[in-house]
């Protein structure tokens, strides 16, 4: 990979998002303190902004790179995975929701590695995958900010995120099979 293609604004934002695990870790170690609980929420808001911004800038500045296709979803998966595991350990999210998020991400990650080895390219994220990550992020953010889980906005986002988890997983599977079958024809 060309070093100039790795060191660009979009990839830098993804890398910053990856590093947000460190302050989130510190905040989770003091999660009983309201300040730290809300700090994790603030980190989540900042992460969501950098996620939206890095994709926009990559397209706008023509900085879409193979490295960016790896680091962007990796940063999402690591940060969200870290938050989800901690919220699960603190009994803040239901077991099945934890397993849905972690299972989806694990399958997509392993499938992505398999596809990359087969075709030599990284399949980029798509809008359905981004929408899923965004919906999950908003649910987690509402939990972190102590929003009522009985409220209509929470309930809507929660169930929409579950629908998106299944939809995006099916979408990724279909894309993978299509990519593999078109690669066999060549």
Kinemage of the C-alpha trace (Angstrom):
@kinemage 1
@onewidth
@group {chain A} dominant
@subgroup {mainchain}
@vectorlist {calphas} color= white
{ca unk a 1} P 0.000 0.000 0.000
{ca unk a 2} L 1.091 3.507 -0.817
{ca unk a 3} L 1.919 5.460 2.367
{ca unk a 4} L 0.278 8.607 0.960
{ca unk a 5} L -2.982 6.676 0.619
{ca unk a 6} L -2.813 5.501 4.220
{ca unk a 7} L -2.117 8.897 5.796
{ca unk a 8} L -5.133 10.956 4.821
{ca unk a 9} L -7.816 12.835 6.741
{ca unk a 10} L -10.430 10.088 6.459
{ca unk a 11} L -8.155 7.353 7.756
{ca unk a 12} L -6.892 9.640 10.512
{ca unk a 13} L -10.472 10.103 11.768
{ca unk a 14} L -10.989 6.334 11.763
{ca unk a 15} L -7.750 5.887 13.691
{ca unk a 16} L -8.835 8.516 16.252
{ca unk a 17} L -12.110 6.581 16.658
{ca unk a 18} L -10.096 3.437 17.303
{ca unk a 19} L -8.092 5.219 20.015
{ca unk a 20} L -11.296 6.311 21.768
{ca unk a 21} L -11.299 2.880 23.395
{ca unk a 22} L -8.658 4.197 25.835
{ca unk a 23} L -10.712 7.022 27.400
{ca unk a 24} L -13.808 4.789 27.239
{ca unk a 25} L -11.912 2.150 29.220
{ca unk a 26} L -11.006 4.702 31.898
{ca unk a 27} L -14.609 5.919 32.050
{ca unk a 28} L -16.035 2.386 32.296
{ca unk a 29} L -13.712 1.675 35.226
{ca unk a 30} L -15.569 4.445 37.088
{ca unk a 31} L -19.000 3.819 35.550
{ca unk a 32} L -20.919 4.205 38.825
{ca unk a 33} L -19.953 7.880 38.855
{ca unk a 34} L -22.456 9.877 36.761
{ca unk a 35} L -19.685 12.029 35.281
{ca unk a 36} L -17.891 8.985 33.862
{ca unk a 37} L -21.116 7.386 32.635
{ca unk a 38} L -21.905 10.553 30.689
{ca unk a 39} L -18.265 10.724 29.554
{ca unk a 40} L -18.714 7.407 27.788
{ca unk a 41} L -21.824 8.913 26.194
{ca unk a 42} L -19.793 11.932 25.051
{ca unk a 43} L -17.136 9.638 23.620
{ca unk a 44} L -19.921 7.823 21.766
{ca unk a 45} L -21.252 11.065 20.288
{ca unk a 46} L -17.747 12.085 19.202
{ca unk a 47} L -17.206 8.614 17.674
{ca unk a 48} L -20.460 8.845 15.713
{ca unk a 49} L -19.482 12.273 14.359
{ca unk a 50} L -16.037 11.031 13.266
{ca unk a 51} L -17.647 7.968 11.662
{ca unk a 52} L -20.024 10.064 9.580
{ca unk a 53} L -17.318 12.613 8.785
{ca unk a 54} L -14.654 10.116 7.684
{ca unk a 55} L -17.010 8.486 5.169
{ca unk a 56} L -18.142 11.847 3.825
{ca unk a 57} L -14.567 13.139 3.482
{ca unk a 58} L -13.326 9.919 1.889
{ca unk a 59} L -15.909 10.298 -0.874
{ca unk a 60} L -15.671 14.108 -1.150
{ca unk a 61} L -11.840 14.191 -1.252
{ca unk a 62} L -11.558 10.967 -3.263
{ca unk a 63} L -9.632 9.314 -0.404
{ca unk a 64} L -11.256 5.876 -0.550
{ca unk a 65} L -8.444 3.387 0.033
{ca unk a 66} L -8.109 -0.321 0.760
{ca unk a 67} L -6.649 0.641 4.152
{ca unk a 68} L -9.645 2.877 4.829
{ca unk a 69} L -12.003 0.033 3.932
{ca unk a 70} L -10.316 -1.951 6.703
{ca unk a 71} L -9.726 0.631 9.450
{ca unk a 72} L -13.160 2.310 9.283
{ca unk a 73} L -15.286 -0.782 10.016
{ca unk a 74} L -12.579 -2.153 12.325
{ca unk a 75} L -12.688 1.010 14.442
{ca unk a 76} L -16.497 0.761 14.553
{ca unk a 77} L -16.436 -2.890 15.559
{ca unk a 78} L -13.766 -2.471 18.227
{ca unk a 79} L -15.316 0.601 19.853
{ca unk a 80} L -18.900 -0.659 19.704
{ca unk a 81} L -17.750 -4.129 20.779
{ca unk a 82} L -15.937 -2.623 23.749
{ca unk a 83} L -18.993 -0.621 24.814
{ca unk a 84} L -21.353 -3.562 24.261
{ca unk a 85} L -19.181 -5.954 26.295
{ca unk a 86} L -18.958 -3.468 29.157
{ca unk a 87} L -22.689 -2.740 29.134
{ca unk a 88} L -23.353 -6.492 29.048
{ca unk a 89} L -21.047 -7.077 32.022
{ca unk a 90} L -22.828 -4.274 33.886
{ca unk a 91} L -26.233 -5.864 33.082
{ca unk a 92} L -27.252 -2.746 31.157
{ca unk a 93} L -28.294 -4.615 27.980
{ca unk a 94} L -30.193 -7.893 27.545
{ca unk a 95} L -28.174 -11.027 26.826
{ca unk a 96} L -29.798 -11.649 23.443
{ca unk a 97} L -29.044 -8.085 22.260
{ca unk a 98} L -25.393 -8.566 23.221
{ca unk a 99} L -25.224 -11.860 21.314
{ca unk a 100} L -26.961 -10.382 18.257
{ca unk a 101} L -24.462 -7.512 18.006
{ca unk a 102} L -21.366 -9.580 18.727
{ca unk a 103} L -22.531 -12.481 16.541
{ca unk a 104} L -23.285 -10.210 13.574
{ca unk a 105} L -19.938 -8.459 13.846
{ca unk a 106} L -18.015 -11.711 14.244
{ca unk a 107} L -19.696 -13.255 11.188
{ca unk a 108} L -19.100 -10.148 9.081
{ca unk a 109} L -15.469 -9.916 10.211
{ca unk a 110} L -14.725 -13.591 9.531
{ca unk a 111} L -16.627 -13.475 6.241
{ca unk a 112} L -14.738 -10.347 5.230
{ca unk a 113} L -11.397 -12.010 5.930
{ca unk a 114} L -12.467 -15.064 3.907
{ca unk a 115} L -13.648 -12.938 0.955
{ca unk a 116} L -10.495 -10.821 1.032
{ca unk a 117} L -8.317 -13.937 0.905
{ca unk a 118} L -10.362 -15.300 -2.011
{ca unk a 119} L -10.532 -12.182 -4.206
{ca unk a 120} L -7.651 -10.092 -2.865
{ca unk a 121} L -9.827 -7.037 -2.187
{ca unk a 122} L -11.771 -5.732 0.773
{ca unk a 123} L -15.529 -5.474 0.324
{ca unk a 124} L -16.521 -1.959 1.336
{ca unk a 125} L -19.193 -1.175 3.901
{ca unk a 126} L -22.548 -0.234 2.486
{ca unk a 127} L -25.338 2.065 3.607
{ca unk a 128} L -27.334 -0.709 5.270
{ca unk a 129} L -24.300 -1.700 7.346
{ca unk a 130} L -23.639 1.938 8.257
{ca unk a 131} L -27.316 2.435 9.184
{ca unk a 132} L -27.117 -0.643 11.413
{ca unk a 133} L -24.027 0.625 13.218
{ca unk a 134} L -25.666 4.036 13.615
{ca unk a 135} L -28.898 2.540 15.017
{ca unk a 136} L -26.961 0.345 17.467
{ca unk a 137} L -24.842 3.353 18.438
{ca unk a 138} L -27.930 5.435 19.204
{ca unk a 139} L -29.413 2.637 21.331
{ca unk a 140} L -26.141 2.312 23.262
{ca unk a 141} L -25.932 6.089 23.603
{ca unk a 142} L -29.433 6.258 25.037
{ca unk a 143} L -28.484 3.555 27.541
{ca unk a 144} L -25.300 5.399 28.481
{ca unk a 145} L -27.200 8.635 28.964
{ca unk a 146} L -29.751 6.845 31.168
{ca unk a 147} L -32.693 7.427 28.828
{ca unk a 148} L -35.899 5.686 29.813
{ca unk a 149} L -36.044 2.279 28.182
{ca unk a 150} L -39.819 2.529 28.248
{ca unk a 151} L -39.828 5.710 26.144
{ca unk a 152} L -41.150 5.532 22.591
{ca unk a 153} L -37.918 6.856 20.964
{ca unk a 154} L -35.861 4.196 22.763
{ca unk a 155} L -38.298 1.408 21.894
{ca unk a 156} L -38.396 2.431 18.231
{ca unk a 157} L -34.598 2.644 17.923
{ca unk a 158} L -34.123 -0.605 19.823
{ca unk a 159} L -36.422 -2.631 17.560
{ca unk a 160} L -35.238 -0.891 14.400
{ca unk a 161} L -31.647 -1.794 15.366
{ca unk a 162} L -32.634 -5.458 15.773
{ca unk a 163} L -34.326 -5.481 12.361
{ca unk a 164} L -31.257 -3.809 10.850
{ca unk a 165} L -28.908 -6.328 12.497
{ca unk a 166} L -30.670 -9.180 10.691
{ca unk a 167} L -31.152 -7.224 7.442
{ca unk a 168} L -27.535 -6.126 7.208
{ca unk a 169} L -26.254 -9.616 7.991
{ca unk a 170} L -28.429 -11.096 5.226
{ca unk a 171} L -27.296 -8.294 2.898
{ca unk a 172} L -23.607 -8.989 3.639
{ca unk a 173} L -24.149 -12.717 3.064
{ca unk a 174} L -25.827 -12.067 -0.291
{ca unk a 175} L -23.028 -9.675 -1.318
{ca unk a 176} L -20.418 -12.256 -0.314
{ca unk a 177} L -22.075 -15.059 -2.306
{ca unk a 178} L -22.506 -12.769 -5.315
{ca unk a 179} L -18.858 -11.665 -5.127
{ca unk a 180} L -17.607 -15.235 -4.796
{ca unk a 181} L -19.784 -16.551 -7.617
{ca unk a 182} L -18.778 -13.715 -9.964
{ca unk a 183} L -15.126 -14.388 -9.069
{ca unk a 184} L -15.524 -18.070 -10.032
{ca unk a 185} L -16.915 -17.137 -13.456
{ca unk a 186} L -13.808 -15.050 -14.192
